[in-house]
Amino acid sequence: IVADRFTPNTTSDGAGGIWFPYKIEPKEKALQWSIETWKVFDALTATHGDIGISLVSGKEYSSKPLPPEIPWWSPHVKDFELLSDDELIPDAVCGYSFKVPLVETYRYLRWLHDKLVGLGVVFIKRSVTSLQDEIVSTKADLLVNCLGLGNRVLLNDKEITSVRGVLVRAKTPSNVIPRFWDFPDHPKGLSYGIIRRDVALFGGTDNQDDFSLEPREDAERIEKQAKQIDPSFADW
């Protein structure tokens, strides 16, 4: 495996880790990818125990009236139910509750890394800027391209673009039960919270074509909205 960085210094290490098909097309393929991923998670936890993957409860809120059809992904989650009026929060007019897998990304990626090392996989830390790279062209019988945004350079594929996400992290108190909530059309901007055993992550942004890694004022808005939606966060 050749890459310019490995866990714990990847984007995935900092990701929230919730199973949820968000802004992904085409839906038919996305659904199949999602279902297969869930199956793999189930198989891994059945075989290897606690590797950082668990099933958690969560809620999605909306400021718009309930659509005539339930979400396209809903038949494939656990315990999907409509929220009652008593369960709604300010600015929400409808919502759902359901259970999905939650991944403690740093722990899971470390397990994957160690598993591969145990199988004899070699990790080479370096950048690859050409398919004519010596390692790629002379030592590989099969090439799996997982570069993502790196393909803007490697393959000159300018259709691949970024979606900038910002997360506010907080230490999860020991007595807090893992859970999540999502309010994608909140009047003040996308808002979500993913409470894991190791860390709590609050978002968010989804700024398309934004490649900046510099902090902005988003963090202040995210924290304020999180405390309004989940008041318990204010006491952490």
Residue pairs with C-beta under 8 A, 6 or more apart in sequence:
1 116
1 121
1 122
1 123
1 124
2 124
2 126
2 128
2 135
2 136
3 123
3 124
3 125
3 126
4 125
4 126
4 127
5 125
6 113
6 123
6 125
7 13
7 106
7 109
7 110
7 112
7 113
8 106
8 109
8 110
10 109
12 105
12 109
13 105
13 106
13 109
14 105
14 167
15 105
16 105
16 167
16 180
16 192
16 194
16 201
16 203
17 102
17 103
17 104
17 105
17 108
17 194
17 196
18 58
18 100
18 101
18 102
18 103
18 180
18 194
19 34
19 37
19 38
19 41
19 100
19 101
19 102
19 103
20 73
20 100
20 182
21 27
21 30
21 31
21 34
21 73
22 184
23 163
23 206
24 30
27 72
31 72
31 73
31 76
34 73
34 76
35 76
38 76
38 101
41 53
41 101
41 103
44 51
44 53
45 51
45 53
48 111
51 107
51 108
51 111
52 103
52 104
52 105
52 106
52 107
52 108
52 111
53 101
53 102
53 103
53 104
53 108
54 101
54 102
54 178
55 78
55 99
55 100
55 101
55 102
56 99
56 100
56 101
56 102
56 178
56 179
56 180
57 79
57 97
57 98
57 99
57 179
58 97
58 98
58 99
58 100
58 179
58 180
58 181
58 182
59 83
59 87
59 95
59 96
59 97
59 180
59 181
59 182
60 95
60 96
60 98
60 181
60 182
60 183
60 184
61 83
61 88
61 89
61 91
61 92
61 94
61 95
61 181
61 182
61 183
61 186
62 92
62 93
62 94
62 95
62 183
62 184
62 185
63 91
63 92
63 93
63 183
63 185
63 186
63 187
64 93
64 94
64 185
65 93
65 94
66 82
66 93
66 94
70 80
70 96
71 96
74 80
74 96
74 98
77 98
77 99
77 100
78 98
78 99
78 100
79 97
79 98
79 99
80 96
80 97
80 98
81 96
81 97
81 98
82 94
82 95
82 96
83 94
83 95
83 96
83 97
87 95
87 97
88 94
88 95
89 183
89 229
90 228
91 183
91 186
91 187
92 183
102 178
102 180
102 194
102 196
104 196
104 197
104 198
106 198
107 198
113 123
116 123
117 123
124 135
126 135
128 135
128 136
128 147
128 150
128 154
129 153
129 154
130 136
130 154
131 137
131 143
131 154
131 155
136 143
145 151
145 154
147 154
148 160
149 160
149 161
149 162
151 157
151 160
152 158
152 160
161 208
161 209
162 208
162 209
162 210
162 211
163 206
163 207
163 208
163 210
164 205
164 206
164 207
164 208
164 210
164 211
164 212
165 203
165 204
165 205
165 206
166 203
166 204
166 205
166 215
166 216
166 218
166 219
166 222
167 201
167 202
167 203
167 204
167 222
168 201
168 202
168 203
168 219
168 222
168 223
168 226
169 199
169 200
169 201
169 202
170 199
170 200
170 202
170 233
170 236
171 199
171 200
171 236
172 178
172 195
172 196
172 197
172 198
172 199
172 200
172 236
173 236
176 195
176 200
176 232
177 195
178 195
178 196
178 197
179 195
180 192
180 193
180 194
180 195
181 192
181 193
181 229
181 230
182 191
182 192
183 190
183 191
183 192
183 229
184 190
184 192
186 225
188 221
188 225
189 205
189 221
189 225
190 203
190 204
190 205
190 206
191 202
191 203
191 204
191 222
191 225
191 226
191 229
192 202
192 203
192 204
193 200
193 201
193 202
193 203
193 226
193 229
193 230
193 233
194 200
194 201
194 202
200 233
200 236
202 222
202 223
202 226
202 233
203 222
204 222
205 218
205 222
226 233
227 233
227 234
